[in-house]
Amino acid sequence: MDAAGTVRVDAWIWSVRLTKTRSQASSACRAGHVRVNGDRVKPAHALRTGDQVRLFHAGRERLVVVSQIVKKRVGAPVAVQCYVDNSPPPPPKEFTAPVAIRERGAGRPTKRDRREMERLQGGLPKP
């Protein structure tokens, strides 16, 4: 653990377990889902203590303030001490999108069934 230095933002996000893999962290940076102090950053951006990191990952917004720089992946109890979590609470389970459930043995979905499932998941507008 390095208290005074800097570290790549993708490596830090992965080290403190905000994403499961480092490649997910760098992909989020390249896609513009990571902001440091309000600015979109590339994966190699230098992160310092006191920076505010906003991450959109897995359908959830995480807003954390860096309190400790780590360069290697650490355990969950240590990772929690490396940032101050100011994230909004996750949405309640009852407000998640409905999942299309088919009866067992109903066979393959028809084109109409598939379109209805996609519409429920927010993929297609109703004609």
Secondary structure by P-SEA (a helix, b strand, c coil): ccccccccaaaaaaaacccccaaaaaaaaaacccccccccccccccccccbbbbbbcccbbbbbbbcccccccccaaaaaaacccccccccccccccbbbbbccccccccaaaaaaaaaaacccccc
